[in-house]
Amino acid sequence: MEVCLIIMKAKIVIHQQHAQNPQELTELCPFGAIEYMNGQLNINAACKMCKLCVKNGPVGVFELIEKQQVEIDKTQWRGIAVYVENTNGVIHPVTYELIGKAIELSKKIAHPVYAVFIGSQIKEQANELLYWGVDAVYVYDQPEFASFRIEPYAAAFEDFILQASPSTILVGGTTLGRSLAPRVAARFGTGLTADCTHLEMQANTDLDQIRPAFGGNIMAHIRTPNHRPQFATVRYKIFSAPQRRDARSGTLITRELPSEKLVSNIRVLSLKNKPAIVSIEDAQVIVVAGRGVRKKQDMAMLQSLAERLSGQVAATRPLIEAGWVDARCQIGLSGRTVSPQLLIACGVSGSVQFSAGMTGSQHIVAINIDPNAPIFKIAHIGLVGDLYEIIPLLLERMEAGMHSKQTSHLPFPENVVK
């Protein structure tokens, strides 16, 4: 897997007077970013700053000009903040995962860890956060925050940044987080990296933000070296939550916004709860279908195995694209990240794109006919053979084990065998 470093510090200038056969020069860019319109060459928004036009174009036509930037004083920005996502005061589990990561990152630069909690009637839940190792919880508790509306929530988030000047801000990569984070980042003219899967902190407080790109075929390595705060949204189930502490630590800081800051063009008419479902991120047992499954009808066999273990069925990208499994059940860099107690990979080769989404699983059982399949390098138990022979045998032995109440002979942890 390739790694690329993206730092946007330059622009490409076209010297029109040196351009001969300008229409032919549009073919220099593999992304179609060079256009010839109204007798002039132009660079459009498709430019990836690959600089191929500068390297391969005629001398003197395309020039790379480094932008001169005034370096910021990074010492004026201190702290790692976590946005506390909640629904009616119920904190989303991704918040605790981000707090754990923030504490880990903060140890490298000796910065405090903040939590930003916006909602209505959330004082009790805010106190609970003090058991999780944060140094301060900024609480915005007003009736206008009872329902999520982007304008007042962004105003509260902006107020926090102006008060605390955090160097780094972590937000869950949820539907709400993906809406709120870019709105706030834009207010400060700073960078945001979405859907991160890995974070590291440099000694100078620059955050290394790593995320999949181009369908998971490369991992983009992104830094924001001259803007603060640094924003990153992070996938759920990527990091581990810390242990809840026995005693509280840190402080509560209550903030209140004036009424003019709470004005919104959104009016909430009613709220309707979605039916409760167990997503694959929350499943404790997952049976994954890979290319080794020959036809859609054969998914019933994997479904039987999942039901026997009180688990769920998931799939790799090819089966999702074939329409055999719902897209919400895709595992991998371009899908969901999971960390179940037991994951059974059936006919899964184990590509890097897939494996990155499930390496946090406590027990991995791999079934594959190819003894050299990469999945066996990360599996705790490997069964080399045809899944069409192995799965029926497993179901048969599990059925026999249930009748005899003997499960010790099964190749699975006893506490997940139903």
N, C-alpha and C positions, 0 to 999 in steps of 0.2 A: 504494500500500500504506500502511495506517495504522500509526502507532506509538503505543503507549500506555505510560505510566509507571506501574508498580505499586509502591506503597509502603504496606504495611499498618501504619497507625499509629492507626486509629480504630475505633470500634464504634458501632452504631446501637441506641439505646434506645427502647423503645415505652412511651409513657405511656397505660396502659390506660384511665384514667379519662376521657380526652378522645376515646376512639375510639367514634364512633357508626357504626352499620351495619358492624361489624368484618368480617363475612364478605365484604362488597364490597371492603374494603381489600386483601384477598389478591390481587385482580386488578391491583394497582399494580405488582407485580414481574413482569417478563417471564421471569424465571428460576424462578418458583415458589418463591421463598425465604420468602414470608410465609405462615404457616399459622394457621388458627384452630382451636384444640383446647382442650377443657375450659373453654370460655368465655373464652379469652385468645388474643391474637395473639402469635405467636412468629416469630423469625428463625431459619431452619435453615441447614444447612451449604452450601446452594446459593447463598447470598448472595455476590455479586461486588463488593460495596461500590460499586455504580454510583451510589448515592444518589438514585435516581429516586423512591423512596418519600418521602424528605425533601423533594424539590423539588415533587413532584406531589400528595403526600398532604395531608390536612386539617392546618391549622396546629395545632401543639402535640402531634400524635400521634407522629410519628417525629422523633427528635433525633439528630444526629451529634455524638458526643463524642470529642474528640481525646484519645488516651491520653498521659498524661504519662510520658516516659521519661527516665531518667538517662543522659546522654551518656557513652559510654565514652571512655577515653583511648586514642586510636588510635595514639599513639606507643609504646604497650606491645606493639603487634603489628607485627612487621617481617619482611618476606620474602615471596617467592612460591614456593610449593612445587608440585612435580609428582609425582603418584603414578606409580611405575614399574610398569606392568602387565607381567607375564611369565608364561610357562608353562614350567615346568622350567628356568628361567633364561633362556629365549629372550624377549627384550624385544619387546613389541608395538610396531609402528611409530608408533602414535599417541603414544607417550611422547616420541619425538624431536620430533614436531610441537608438542607442548605445551611442551617445553623451549624451542624456538625462540620461541614466543609469550611464554613467561614472561620470557625475556631481553629481548624487545622491551618488554614492560610494565614491567619492572624499571628500565629506563633513564629512565622518566618520573618515578620516585619515589626513585631511588637505593637500591633494596632489593636484598638478595642473593637468589639463586635456589637453592632446595634441591630435591633429588630424594629421594624416600622409596622405598626398595627393600626389599621383604619377600619372603623365600623361603628356600630351603635350598640350601647349596653355591653361593652366588652371588657370592663374593668377586671372581672374575675379571671377571664382567660388571659388577660395581659399579665396578671400576677403569676399565673401558671408558667409563663415563659421564663420567669426568673429562676426556675428550677433546671433550665437547660443550658446554662453557662453563658448567656449573653451579658454584656456589661451594662447595657441600658436598653429599655424598651420605650420608644416614642409612641405615645398613644393619642390617637385622634378619635375621640368618642363623642359624636354628635348625631342627633336624629337624622340629619341629611345624609348620613353615610349608611343608613339602614339597608338600602339597595345600591348595588354597584352602578354608578353613573360616572362616565369617564372624566367629565370636567372637574367635579369636586374632588374625586380621588386623585387626579393628577395634581390639583392645587395643593392637597395635603402632602403628597409626595414631594412636590417642589419645596414646600415650606420646610420639610425635614432636611432636605439637602442644603438649603440656605442656612439652617441652624447648625447642623452637625458637620458639614463639609466632608462626607465620607469619600474615600479614595475609590472604593469598589462597591458595587451594588449587585446583589444576586436576587433574581426573581424566578419563580417557578415557570417552567415552559408549558403552562396550561393555557386554556382559552383566554382566561382573564389576564394572566401574566403577559401573554403575547399581545394583548390589547393595550395594557397600561404601560409597560416598560418603554416601548418606542415613543409613546406620547411624551413621557417625562424626559427621556434622553434628548428628544428634539428640542425641548425647552432650554437645554443647556448646551446645545450644539456639540454633543459628544457622541462617541461611537457606542454601538450596541451589537453584540454578537448573539445571535439567536440559536437556541437548541444545542447548547454546549453538551459535550459528553466527557470532557476532561478539563480541569483547571489547575494551573500552577502559578505560584507567586514568585516574582523576581525580587531580589534584594532592594531594588530601586522602586518598588511598589507597582511595577508594570505587571499586569495580569496576562498570563498566557492562556488564551481561550481557544480550545480545540473543538471542532465540530465537523460532522460529515458534510461533504459537498459533492456535487455531480452524482447524485444518486448513491452516495456512499463509496464511490470509486476512489476518492482521495479524502484525506483528512486536512482540512484547512486550519492553519495555525495562525491565529490573529492576535495582534497586540494593538493597544491604543496608547502610544508612547507620549503623546503631547496633549492629551485632553483628559479632563476629569469632570465628574466621576466616570469610572469605567462600568458599563452596564453589561450584564450577561444573563440571558435566560437559560435555565438548565432543565433537562429532562427529569421527569419523575422516575424514581428507582435507580438513578445513576449512583448516588452516594448513600452512605449509611448514616442513619440518625444516631446521635450520641445517646448515652444512657442518661435517664432522668436522675438528677442529683437529689440527695436527701434533704438538703437545705437550700434556701433561696440565696441568690447573690445578685448583685447589680441593682439598678435603680429604675423606677418608673418616672418618665418625664411626660407630663400631660400637656398637650398643645391644643389650642382652639383657634379655628379660623373665623374671620369675620363673615357676616352673611353674604356680602358681595362676592366672596370667593366660592360660595357654595351654589351659585346660580348654575343651572344646567338647562340645556335645550331638550333634554330627555325627560319624559314624564312616565313613570312606571304606573301602568294601569292595574296590573295584577301579576301575581307570581304563580307559576304552576310547576310543581316538582316533577322531575323526570322519574320514570319507574326505576327503582333501584336495581342495578345490575352489577355483577362481579366482573370487572374488567380483567384482562390477562395480567395487568400489572399487579393486581391484588390476589391473583390465584396462587394457592399454595402447591398445586400440582398442575403441570402443563404437559400435554402430549403434542409434539410438534410434527407436522407432516412436511416432508421434503420432496425432492424430485423422484425419490424412489417409489412414491405412490403413483400407480400407473393410470388410474382413472378416478373420476369424481365419486363414483359409487363406492369406491374402496374407502372413502373417508368414514363410512359408517363403522368400519372395523376399529378405527382409531377413536371414534366417538364412544364406542362401547368400552374401550380401555380407559378413556378419560372418566366416563361415568362411574366405572367400577372403583376408581380411585378418588371420586368426588372432585375431579379436576376439570380443566377446560382444554379444548383443542385450539392449537395455533398453527401457523404455517410460515414457510419461507416465501420470499417475494414471488418466485415463478408461479406458485399455486394461487397466490392472491391475484396476480395479473390474469390468471386463467379463469378467475371468478369462482373457484371452488370454495373459498373461505372468505368471510367478511374482512375487509381491509383493516378493521380495527384489531384484528387478531394476527397481524404481521409482526414478527420479531426480527429485529436487526437495526442497523444504522438508519435505514429509511423507514423503519416501523417503530415498534414499541420496545422499551427496555424492561426486562423482567428479572426478578430474583426469587423464584419460588423455592420451596423446600425440596421439590423433586421435579426434574424436567426429563422427559423421555423423548429423544430425538429419533424419529423413524424415517429412515431413508434420507437423512440430511447429511450433505457432504461436509459442512462445517466451514464455509467460507468466512473470511475475516469480517465481511459485512454482517453476516448472521451472528457469528460468535460474539461480536462486540455487544450484542444486545442481550446476552444471557449468561455471561461468564460469572455473574453474581449468584447463580443458582447453587444451592447447598449440595445437592446430589444430582449428577448428570449421568443418565443412562443413554448410551448411543447404540442404535441398531443399524448396521450398514453392511451390505454385501461385500464392500471393498475394504480389505484389511488395512489399506494405506490411506483411508479417508481422513482428512484433517480433523474431523470431529473427535476421533479417538485420542488426539493429543490433549484435549481438555476434559474428556469424559472420565468420570470416576469408575464407571463400569462400562465395558465395551462388549457388545454381543455381535460377533461377525457372522453374518448369515442373511438369508432372505427374510425381510419383515413379514412376508405373506406366510412364512412358516413359523416364525418366532412369536408374533403377536397372538395367533390362535392358541399356541401352546401356553403362553403366559395367561391368557384368559381362562384356559382350561385348568391350569394349576391354581389360579386364584380362586376359581369356583370350588375346586376340591379343597383348598385351604379354608375357605369360608365354612364349608360343611363340616370339616373336621376340627375347625377352630385352631388350626396349626398354620402359622404364617412364616415360621422361621426359615423355611426352605425357599422362600421367595427372594428374588434378587432385588428387593427394595427395602428401605428402612421400615421397620415394623409400625412406626407411629403414623405412617401415611397410607397404610393398607387398610382399606375398609372391608 
